[in-house]
């Protein structure tokens, strides 16, 4: 498979998009280039998301939320949005998916674990669709 670039976008780039990027890096390795960004990035990654991913052996602690740029969308083959609404730029010819997922912000680990697991399921489907 030629290298595909996938961009995960949510508002704060601190929870869902960071967990999705972590899963995709972990499960696809070098086969996919992974980007993530937010329309209004937070100061840091959600510590509960970091803890939930650490439970499954994936370290996202060193990641930093980034501001969504038009260039990131242009260089991506697949753009996966998670509740960023109209803030996400649209470019013809890109594959867009919107994943309706609960926001882990302000939630405890018991609430974040099922979100993490649902993201893994969707990332596995995404990888299968790219192969």
C-alpha positions in Angstrom: 0.0 0.0 0.0 1.3 3.4 -0.9 1.6 5.7 2.1 -1.8 7.2 2.9 -2.1 10.3 5.1 -4.9 10.3 7.6 -5.9 13.4 9.6 -8.0 13.2 12.8 -9.7 16.4 13.8 -11.7 17.3 16.9 -12.2 20.7 18.6 -9.5 20.6 21.3 -7.2 17.8 19.8 -6.8 16.6 23.3 -8.9 13.4 23.6 -10.6 11.6 20.7 -8.3 12.6 17.9 -5.2 11.9 20.0 -6.5 8.5 21.0 -7.4 7.7 17.3 -4.0 8.9 16.1 -2.3 6.7 18.8 -4.3 3.7 17.7 -3.6 4.2 14.0 0.2 4.6 14.7 0.1 1.5 16.8 -2.0 -0.7 14.5 -0.8 0.4 11.1 2.8 1.3 11.8 4.7 2.9 8.9 2.0 2.1 6.4 0.0 5.2 7.2 1.1 8.8 8.0 -0.9 10.1 10.9 -1.8 13.7 11.6 -4.1 15.1 14.2 -5.3 18.7 14.9 -8.1 20.7 16.5 -10.1 23.8 15.5 -9.5 25.2 19.0 -6.6 23.2 20.5 -6.2 22.7 24.2 -3.0 23.4 26.2 -2.3 19.7 26.5 -3.6 16.2 25.9 -6.4 15.1 28.3 -4.7 13.1 31.1 -7.5 10.7 31.4 -7.1 9.9 27.6 -3.4 9.4 28.2 -4.1 7.0 31.1 -6.7 5.1 29.1 -4.3 4.6 26.3 -1.5 3.7 28.6 -3.6 0.8 29.9 -3.4 -0.8 26.5 0.3 0.0 26.0 0.1 3.1 23.8 1.9 6.2 25.0 0.3 9.5 23.8 1.7 11.5 26.8 4.3 13.3 24.7 1.8 14.6 22.1 0.8 18.2 21.8 -2.5 19.5 20.5 -2.1 21.3 17.2 -4.1 23.9 15.4 -5.9 22.6 12.4 -4.5 24.1 9.2 -5.8 24.1 5.6 -2.4 22.7 4.6 -2.9 19.6 6.8 -6.3 18.9 5.2 -4.8 19.4 1.7 -2.0 16.9 2.3 -4.3 14.3 3.8 -6.0 11.5 1.8 -8.6 10.8 4.6 -10.0 13.3 7.0 -11.8 12.0 10.1 -13.8 14.5 12.0 -15.1 14.1 15.6 -17.4 16.9 16.4 -15.6 19.9 14.9 -18.6 20.9 12.8 -18.2 23.7 10.4 -14.7 24.5 11.5 -13.3 21.7 9.3 -12.2 22.9 5.9 -13.6 20.9 2.9 -11.5 20.0 -0.2 -13.0 18.0 -3.1 -11.4 14.7 -3.7 -10.7 13.9 -0.1 -12.3 11.0 1.8 -14.2 12.4 4.7 -15.7 10.5 7.6 -17.4 11.9 10.7 -17.1 9.7 13.8 -19.8 10.5 16.3 -18.1 9.8 19.6 -18.7 11.0 23.1 -16.2 13.6 24.2 -13.9 12.3 27.0 -13.3 15.9 28.3 -14.1 16.0 32.0 -14.9 12.3 32.2 -13.5 9.7 34.5 -11.5 6.7 33.2 -14.6 4.4 33.5 -16.3 6.6 30.9 -13.2 7.0 28.7 -12.4 3.3 28.3 -15.4 2.5 26.1 -14.7 5.5 24.0 -11.1 4.3 23.6 -12.3 0.8 22.6 -14.9 2.2 20.1 -12.1 4.3 18.5 -9.9 1.2 18.2 -12.8 -0.6 16.4 -13.2 2.2 14.0 -9.5 2.5 13.4 -9.3 -1.2 12.6 -12.2 -0.7 10.0 -10.3 2.3 8.6 -7.1 0.3 8.1 -9.1 -2.6 6.5 -10.6 0.0 4.1 -7.2 1.4 3.1 -5.6 -2.0 2.3 
